[in-house]
């Protein structure tokens, strides 16, 4: 699964992804979208918002531009073994009802083959955050949401314990 886009609104999480498979000599791609109102795990949002400083650095903005900035999405491009990203954000404005929308330029995670200049690439720290974000997005697609676990070990479940002892369990 390759995550191609993450977009977060107040009450929605939208994740686009693709899978590749070979049919004969051709590589085929299936594209999918998960668009849910179920919140993601907190670390998903924390990792997403940790990209603020990276966006400011990539766009060569002043450090204080971070104030009022909210990361709302990331678009990924996967080409062979190289991927890159574009970061999207909104910034609240004092004299406007609408936010200022900003998108970083696309940057690859690593230089193209033969290119040793990392200046045009994402920083190592940013790549680490984006890798983590893609991992959380894959988890979201696979059903990992912001749901509390009542029992960390399924064997701790009182219903299961009662059943294993041959007893009836009542919720009353």
C-alpha positions as CSV (number, residue, x, y, z in Angstrom):
1,X,0.0,0.0,0.0
2,X,1.4,3.4,-1.0
3,X,-0.2,6.4,0.6
4,X,-0.8,9.1,-2.0
5,X,-2.7,11.8,-0.1
6,X,-3.7,12.7,3.4
7,X,-6.2,15.4,4.1
8,X,-7.7,16.4,7.4
9,X,-10.7,18.6,8.1
10,X,-12.3,19.4,11.4
11,X,-14.4,16.2,11.4
12,X,-13.0,14.1,8.6
13,X,-9.9,12.2,7.7
14,X,-9.4,11.4,4.0
15,X,-6.6,9.0,2.9
16,X,-6.0,8.1,-0.7
17,X,-3.7,5.2,-1.5
18,X,-2.7,2.8,-4.2
19,X,-1.6,-0.7,-4.6
20,X,0.5,-2.0,-7.4
21,X,0.4,-5.5,-9.0
22,X,1.8,-7.2,-12.0
23,X,-0.4,-8.5,-14.7
24,X,1.7,-10.2,-17.3
25,X,4.5,-7.8,-18.1
26,X,2.5,-4.8,-17.0
27,X,2.5,-3.1,-13.6
28,X,-1.1,-2.1,-12.8
29,X,-2.3,0.3,-10.1
30,X,-5.5,0.2,-8.1
31,X,-6.5,3.4,-6.4
32,X,-8.6,3.6,-3.2
33,X,-10.0,6.4,-0.9
34,X,-11.0,6.2,2.7
35,X,-13.0,9.2,3.8
36,X,-14.3,8.9,7.4
37,X,-15.6,11.0,10.2
38,X,-14.0,8.6,12.7
39,X,-11.0,10.4,14.3
40,X,-7.5,9.0,13.9
41,X,-5.2,8.1,16.8
42,X,-3.7,11.2,18.5
43,X,-0.2,10.4,17.2
44,X,-1.5,10.8,13.7
45,X,-2.5,14.4,14.3
46,X,0.6,15.2,16.4
47,X,2.9,13.9,13.6
48,X,0.9,15.8,11.0
49,X,1.2,19.1,12.9
50,X,4.9,18.5,13.6
51,X,5.4,19.3,9.9
52,X,4.8,23.1,10.5
53,X,8.5,23.9,10.9
54,X,9.3,21.8,7.9
55,X,6.8,23.7,5.8
56,X,8.2,27.0,6.9
57,X,11.8,25.8,6.1
58,X,10.9,24.4,2.7
59,X,9.0,27.6,1.7
60,X,11.9,29.7,3.1
61,X,9.6,31.7,5.4
62,X,10.3,33.5,8.6
63,X,10.2,31.2,11.7
64,X,7.4,33.1,13.3
65,X,5.1,32.2,10.3
66,X,4.3,29.1,12.3
67,X,1.9,31.1,14.4
68,X,-1.7,30.3,13.3
69,X,-0.5,27.7,10.9
70,X,-2.3,24.3,10.7
71,X,-1.1,21.4,8.5
72,X,-4.1,20.1,6.7
73,X,-2.6,17.6,4.3
74,X,0.3,15.9,2.5
75,X,0.4,14.7,-1.1
76,X,2.9,11.9,-1.9
77,X,4.3,10.9,-5.2
78,X,5.8,7.4,-5.5
79,X,8.1,6.8,-8.5
80,X,9.9,3.5,-8.5
81,X,11.8,3.4,-5.2
82,X,11.8,7.2,-4.7
83,X,9.0,9.1,-3.1
84,X,8.5,12.8,-2.3
85,X,5.9,15.0,-0.8
86,X,4.1,18.3,-0.9
87,X,2.8,19.7,2.4
88,X,-0.5,21.7,2.6
89,X,-1.5,24.1,5.3
90,X,-3.8,26.9,6.3
91,X,-3.0,30.0,8.2
92,X,-5.5,32.2,10.1
93,X,-5.5,35.8,9.1
94,X,-6.5,38.7,11.3
95,X,-8.4,40.6,8.7
96,X,-10.1,37.9,6.7
97,X,-12.8,35.3,7.3
98,X,-11.0,32.8,5.1
99,X,-7.6,31.3,5.8
100,X,-4.5,31.7,3.7
101,X,-3.8,28.4,2.0
102,X,-0.2,27.5,1.4
103,X,1.4,24.5,-0.4
104,X,5.1,23.7,-0.2
105,X,6.9,22.8,-3.5
106,X,7.2,19.1,-4.2
107,X,10.5,17.7,-2.8
108,X,11.8,14.2,-3.1
109,X,12.9,12.2,0.0
110,X,16.3,11.4,-1.6
111,X,18.2,12.8,-4.6
112,X,17.6,11.3,-8.0
113,X,20.1,8.6,-9.2
114,X,23.5,10.2,-9.7
115,X,22.5,13.5,-8.0
116,X,24.4,14.0,-4.7
117,X,22.9,17.4,-3.9
118,X,20.5,17.1,-1.0
119,X,19.6,20.8,-1.0
120,X,16.6,20.0,-3.3
121,X,15.4,17.2,-1.0
122,X,13.4,17.0,2.1
123,X,15.4,17.0,5.3
124,X,16.2,13.7,7.0
125,X,14.0,14.9,10.0
126,X,11.1,15.7,7.7
127,X,11.5,12.3,5.9
128,X,11.3,10.5,9.3
129,X,8.1,12.4,10.2
130,X,6.5,11.7,6.8
131,X,7.5,8.0,7.1
132,X,5.8,7.9,10.5
133,X,2.7,9.7,9.1
134,X,2.4,7.2,6.3
135,X,2.6,4.4,8.8
136,X,-0.2,6.0,10.9
137,X,-2.2,6.5,7.7
138,X,-1.8,2.8,6.8
139,X,-3.0,2.0,10.3
140,X,-6.0,4.2,9.8
141,X,-6.9,2.5,6.6
142,X,-6.6,-0.9,8.3
143,X,-9.0,0.2,11.1
144,X,-6.7,1.7,13.7
145,X,-8.8,4.6,14.9
146,X,-9.0,6.7,18.1
147,X,-10.8,4.0,20.0
148,X,-9.8,3.3,23.6
149,X,-9.0,-0.3,24.5
150,X,-10.9,-1.5,27.5
151,X,-8.6,-4.5,28.0
152,X,-5.0,-4.5,26.8
153,X,-5.1,-8.3,26.8
154,X,-8.2,-10.0,25.5
155,X,-7.8,-12.6,28.2
156,X,-8.6,-9.9,30.8
157,X,-12.1,-9.5,29.4
158,X,-14.5,-10.6,32.2
159,X,-16.9,-12.2,29.7
160,X,-14.1,-14.4,28.3
161,X,-12.9,-15.3,31.8
162,X,-16.4,-16.3,32.9
163,X,-16.9,-18.4,29.7
164,X,-13.6,-20.1,30.2
165,X,-14.7,-21.1,33.7
166,X,-18.0,-22.4,32.3
167,X,-20.0,-19.6,34.0
168,X,-22.6,-17.3,32.6
169,X,-21.7,-13.6,32.5
170,X,-24.3,-10.9,33.0
171,X,-23.8,-7.2,32.1
172,X,-26.2,-6.1,34.8
